[in-house]
């Protein structure tokens, strides 16, 4: 499947609100809770409390879940709750929340929930250049987005959520260091949380590293630029603000505008801008680097 087709399928799956979790009484997969049978007689009957919901994993279709194999740390039990732990970051188009997914009384996993807002509450609109080579599948959706109706705003938010999820899946499978994409549900993308405890990893721009301290991070960034190009992609908006540094490892985030270099006529320009942006930042921090030489190495991966 091409990246464009992947984008289309992911966007289509998020154009409608995610179905509610059916709960333990109606979900056949709730047998996953069999470890909680007490003395072989009864299931745990606890319900989600304030700030909690049933895990949305069981209601997600296979195309709305991350690449196989799913990591061992990921909680997939239908008996799990999603517990809101606070806001990690607010942005122009989406907010990132921290949630814990866990079966009661068991160790769970921390996830970042990126929730896109409709255009009525968002003050940022992505350039149409990013959309070259993409399309909404249904004509009704296209008309609704153009008219900026309530339905159109929800379609637009779901489109960007689906686009980011598809981009993360493609990048993850290409070996690019991104957070593992757990699932997409409507306008929400669930990701691996990158950080220690409940503290998110700093963005590269937030660190105080300079000169020789940045030599290894720069080589990692060069490698991920090459990996993007080998996959036929450009990040499209790469900078030190969407690169995390976690325990010495650089992780790239914020991918909804990812560019298909073959389908987008401006693809090479986006790739060049990505290279120039990050190289300029490293230069200002005392790293000797020639942006055009890096770009030549990166663009050579396309042939």
C-alpha positions in Angstrom: 0.0 0.0 0.0 1.4 3.4 -0.9 1.7 6.1 1.7 -1.0 8.1 -0.1 -3.4 5.2 0.2 -2.4 4.7 3.8 -3.2 8.3 4.5 -6.6 7.9 2.8 -7.6 4.8 4.7 -6.5 6.3 8.1 -8.4 9.6 7.4 -11.5 7.7 6.3 -11.5 5.6 9.5 -11.4 8.8 11.7 -14.1 10.8 9.9 -16.7 9.5 12.2 -16.7 9.6 16.1 -15.1 6.6 17.7 -17.7 4.1 19.0 -18.1 4.0 22.8 -16.5 1.1 24.6 -19.2 -1.6 24.9 -18.3 -2.4 28.5 -17.7 -5.8 30.1 -21.3 -7.1 29.7 -21.4 -6.9 25.9 -17.8 -7.3 24.8 -16.7 -10.8 23.9 -13.1 -9.8 24.3 -13.8 -9.1 27.9 -12.7 -12.6 28.6 -9.3 -11.0 28.6 -10.2 -10.2 32.2 -10.1 -13.8 33.2 -7.0 -13.3 35.4 -9.2 -11.2 37.6 -11.6 -14.0 38.4 -11.5 -14.4 42.1 -11.4 -18.0 43.2 -12.8 -18.9 39.7 -16.2 -17.4 40.7 -16.7 -13.8 39.7 -15.3 -11.0 37.6 -14.2 -7.7 39.0 -17.2 -5.4 38.7 -15.5 -2.0 39.1 -16.5 0.8 36.7 -14.4 3.8 35.6 -14.4 6.7 38.1 -14.0 10.4 37.6 -11.3 11.2 35.0 -11.4 7.7 33.7 -12.9 5.8 30.8 -12.8 2.3 29.5 -9.8 1.6 27.4 -10.6 2.5 23.8 -8.4 -0.3 22.5 -11.2 -2.9 22.1 -13.3 -0.6 19.9 -10.4 0.2 17.6 -10.3 -1.7 14.3 -7.1 -3.3 13.2 -6.4 -0.4 10.8 -6.8 2.0 13.7 -4.1 0.2 15.8 -0.3 0.5 15.6 2.0 -1.8 13.6 2.5 -5.4 14.5 4.0 -6.8 16.7 2.6 -4.6 19.4 5.2 -3.8 22.0 5.2 -5.9 25.2 4.7 -2.8 27.4 1.4 -1.9 25.7 -1.7 -2.7 27.8 -4.4 -4.2 25.4 -6.8 -5.8 27.9 -10.4 -4.9 27.5 -10.6 -4.6 31.3 -8.2 -1.6 31.4 -9.2 1.9 32.3 -7.7 5.1 30.7 -7.0 7.6 33.5 -6.4 11.2 32.8 -3.2 12.5 34.5 -3.0 16.1 33.1 -2.0 18.2 30.1 1.5 17.8 28.7 1.3 20.5 26.1 -1.2 22.8 24.5 -0.8 23.8 20.9 -2.4 25.8 18.1 -4.2 22.8 16.6 -4.1 20.1 19.3 -3.5 19.5 22.9 -1.4 16.6 24.3 -2.7 14.9 27.5 -1.0 12.2 29.6 -3.1 9.1 30.4 -2.4 5.9 32.1 -3.9 2.7 30.6 -4.1 0.0 33.2 -6.2 -2.9 34.6 -7.1 -1.9 38.2 -4.4 -3.0 40.7 -2.0 -3.8 37.9 1.0 -2.0 36.4 -0.1 0.0 33.4 1.5 2.1 30.7 1.7 5.8 30.1 0.4 7.2 26.8 0.4 10.6 25.2 -3.1 11.4 23.9 -2.9 14.0 21.1 -6.4 15.5 20.7 -7.0 17.6 17.6 -9.5 20.5 17.8 -11.9 21.5 15.1 -11.1 24.6 13.1 -13.6 26.6 15.2 -11.3 26.3 18.2 -8.0 26.1 16.4 -6.0 29.2 15.4 -3.7 27.4 13.0 -4.4 26.1 9.5 -1.8 24.1 7.6 -0.8 25.3 4.2 -2.5 23.7 1.2 1.0 22.8 0.0 1.1 20.0 2.5 -2.1 18.5 1.0 -0.7 18.1 -2.5 -0.9 14.5 -3.4 -3.6 13.8 -0.7 -7.3 13.9 -0.9 -10.4 13.3 1.2 -12.1 10.1 -0.1 -15.8 11.2 0.1 -17.2 14.1 -1.9 -19.6 14.9 1.0 -16.6 15.4 3.3 -14.8 17.6 0.8 -17.9 19.9 0.5 -18.4 20.0 4.3 -14.7 21.0 4.9 -15.0 23.7 2.2 -18.2 25.1 3.7 -16.6 24.9 7.2 -19.8 23.4 8.6 -19.8 21.7 12.1 -19.5 18.4 10.4 -16.8 19.7 8.2 -14.8 20.9 11.2 -15.0 17.5 12.7 -13.9 15.9 9.4 -11.0 18.2 9.2 -9.8 17.4 12.7 -10.2 13.7 12.1 -8.3 14.1 8.8 -5.3 15.5 10.5 -5.5 12.9 13.3 -5.6 10.1 10.7 -2.8 11.7 8.7 -0.5 11.9 11.7 -1.3 8.3 12.7 -0.6 7.0 9.2 2.6 9.1 9.1 3.8 7.7 12.5 3.0 4.1 11.4 4.9 4.6 8.1 7.9 6.2 9.9 8.0 3.6 12.7 8.0 0.8 10.1 10.8 2.5 8.2 12.9 2.5 11.3 12.7 6.3 12.0 12.8 7.1 15.7 9.3 8.1 16.5 7.0 7.3 19.4 5.2 4.0 18.9 1.7 4.9 17.4 -0.7 3.0 19.6 -4.1 3.8 18.0 -6.3 6.5 16.5 -9.8 7.1 17.6 -11.7 9.9 15.9 -9.7 13.1 16.6 -7.4 11.5 19.2 -4.1 9.9 18.5 -2.6 7.7 21.2 1.2 7.5 21.3 4.0 6.0 23.4 4.9 8.6 26.0 8.5 9.6 25.8 9.8 10.7 29.2 10.8 9.5 32.7 8.0 8.9 35.1 5.3 11.5 34.3 7.9 14.1 33.1 8.1 14.4 29.3 11.4 14.4 27.6 12.7 17.9 26.7 12.7 19.2 23.2 16.2 19.6 21.7 15.7 23.3 21.7 15.1 23.3 25.5 18.4 21.7 26.3 21.5 23.7 27.1 23.9 21.5 25.1 26.4 23.2 22.9 29.4 22.4 20.7 30.9 18.9 21.2 27.9 17.9 23.4 25.7 18.1 20.3 27.9 16.0 18.1 26.1 12.7 18.7 22.5 14.3 18.6 23.5 15.9 15.2 24.6 12.6 13.8 21.3 11.1 14.9 19.3 13.9 13.2 21.4 13.4 10.0 20.5 9.7 10.1 16.8 10.3 10.6 16.8 12.8 7.7 18.4 10.1 5.5 15.8 7.5 6.8 12.9 9.8 5.9 14.3 10.3 2.4 14.9 6.5 1.9 11.2 6.0 2.8 10.3 8.7 0.2 9.2 11.1 2.9 10.0 14.5 4.3 8.9 15.6 7.8 7.8 18.9 6.3 8.2 21.0 9.4 11.3 19.7 11.1 13.1 21.8 13.7 14.7 21.5 17.2 11.2 22.1 18.6 9.8 18.8 17.4 12.9 16.7 18.2 12.9 15.2 21.7 16.1 14.1 23.5 15.5 11.2 25.8 18.4 9.5 27.5 20.7 10.4 24.7 18.3 9.3 22.0 16.7 11.8 19.5 13.0 11.1 18.8 11.0 13.0 16.2 7.4 14.1 16.8 4.6 16.1 15.2 4.1 14.5 11.9 0.6 15.3 10.6 2.1 17.4 7.7 4.5 14.7 6.5 5.2 15.0 2.8 5.2 12.2 0.2 8.2 13.2 -1.9 6.9 11.4 -5.0 3.3 12.7 -4.8 3.9 16.3 -3.7 5.5 18.6 -6.4 7.1 20.7 -3.7 8.5 17.6 -1.9 12.1 18.4 -2.5 11.6 22.0 -1.3 10.1 20.7 2.0 13.0 18.3 2.4 15.5 21.1 1.8 13.8 23.3 4.3 13.9 20.5 6.9 17.7 20.2 6.4 18.2 23.9 6.5 16.2 24.4 9.7 18.0 21.8 11.8 21.4 22.6 10.4 21.0 26.3 11.1 20.0 25.5 14.7 23.0 23.3 15.2 25.3 25.9 13.7 24.0 28.5 16.2 24.8 26.0 19.0 28.4 25.7 17.9 28.3 22.6 15.6 30.3 22.9 12.4 28.0 21.7 9.7 27.3 22.6 6.0 23.6 22.5 5.3 24.0 22.0 1.6 26.4 19.1 2.0 23.9 17.4 4.3 21.1 18.1 1.8 23.2 16.5 -1.0 23.6 13.4 1.2 19.9 13.3 2.0 18.6 13.9 -1.5 20.9 11.2 -2.9 18.8 8.6 -1.1 16.0 9.1 -3.6 18.0 7.6 -6.4 
